[in-house]
Amino acid sequence: MSALQSRSEIRDVVVIGSGAGGATVAHVLTDLGIHVTLLEAGPMLDPYQEFKEHDWPYSYDHRGAEDGGRRYFGTGKPFGFFATTSGGWELDGEPYTVADDTKDFWWFRSRIVGGRTNHYGRMSFRFADYDLKPRDRDGLGWNWPISYDDLSPYYDKAEQFIGVVGSHEGLRSAPDGLFHDPPPPKAHELLIQRASYKMGIPCIPNRRAVITRSINGRPVCHYCGQCGRGCRAGSNYSASQTQVFPALETGRLELIDMAMAREIVTDEAGLVNGVVYVDKRSGQERRLSCRVLVLAASACESARLLLNSKSSYHPDGVANSSGMVGRYLMDTVGYDIGGTVPAFEGMPRYNSDGAGGSHLYMPWWGLDRENELGFPRGYHIEIGGGYQMPSVGMFGGAASRAGYGSAIKEQAYRDYGTQISFAGRGEMIPNEASYCEIDPTVVDRYGIPVLRFHFKWSDYELNQAKHMNSVFSELITSMGGTPHPPGRRDADGISIGGSIIHEVGAVRMGDHPRESVLNQFCQAHDTRNLFVCDAGSFVSNPDKNPTLTINALAWRASDYLANEMRRGVL
């Protein structure tokens, strides 16, 4: 397909957000010959400066202390000093609020080219067939307007392009894909696997966006164990390296960083004809005209922009005739427990870093048993432990028990590697009490009204967390270990809403314009030249991490968008 236009004042396609969704759109469309302008609210990324997978805490003066160097540098990072993000839970001058009916809600904003893909766990799971038809399963929530057969070819495309390790297991709850060979299990994972099998829980090779064979010029993982960070080699999936930078090389991608989108502009017929943004460096307001607009700013940020874009045609915000923008916000149910397993004391030391993170995980095993379990849907289990590079807080609190000198060294040596952990990641059922809206009185430093969050876990999620506690405790005790109290949670013993950073929904797709914002191709019912290609389009939030599905949905929407442009419809 030839380029639809040269550089002129009217862009072919403007994409807001450069994470998994926006980067996929930019990659697919530029590959098809379409010019794309990509707006990102954060700065450009230099992997050789930002990605520090081979740097260690001991090589810095602060030695990793004080929340990623907060005391030493004056500022810290939410995931430690080496995390690649210019954002976080709190952004200077960019607040959000939490409603009085909500205990707490955390909203993470990455604010850097590539978004959250620069610093995430790279879990890459396909949704199962039943995940896309949840109402047929238990009468709760809504069905997606697409089936697994509709999405499967785009899972194939995404997996082949970004690279995902895994194994073929034939489990309905964990659909097989086009995998690279997985790295072998670590020693502590084999013990965990043995315990899980005794409890009837599958424990299989993890599906992660880390390559074990070279693709697209990217080298195989060199097993430095730091895959949660960005990788200078590009051996894991970061949207910046894998998609944005190659798209720039085509000459068909224009990237504008430090661009804070303020408002979507529409014409008298209600169609999008541009976007207004604030240049963060100069503080000046600018406008881009476009034929097509794609929102990929994250579920909540996209909802915010739609709600703040009102006109006579769109009095309640663009694409919001249904009143569904911002509604039925979901996050992943999270619960975690660690434990000390004496069987690991005194084991020979070896490098168990591998590909970083866990090489095994446990997919949901309770399919069709939810009635007896006391909650609908399910969860998977992620595993932690081993002889990874020691970090702040390692050694099981040896310092508090042994004091100093040789005693603390001996205690640390015994404790090192004896700590394991389990983290449950489960499905939240959409509910009316969980949504985001525009705060009527608070604006950010750019004068843009901010989001106010309402959020509530239902008894379904609370019961699910109780089940996680029971299963994790049994796994640890069956290995002869001692469970520790759960990690970060709220007063009800469950993760704080938003803290897992898997917020989805708020701009959901569906068959009926009265009940949804988007159609099956992530295209707005009300505004045919507007697409939303982030997790805002999700109808439900299955127990699988959302990134791979964001990739697949964005790829599918991009193919549709390109075809509509060829036909002259857009």
Helices and strands as residue ranges (DSSP letters): E 10-16, H 20-31, E 36-39, H 47-50, G 57-59, H 65-73, E 97-98, G 115-118, G 130-132, H 134-138, H 148-162, H 187-198, E 204-205, H 239-239, I 240-244, H 245-249, E 253-256, E 259-266, E 272-279, E 285-295, H 299-307, E 333-340, G 342-344, E 360-362, H 370-373, E 379-385, G 395-397, H 398-402, H 406-415, E 419-426, E 435-443, E 449-454, H 459-478, E 482-483, E 530-532, G 535-537, H 547-567
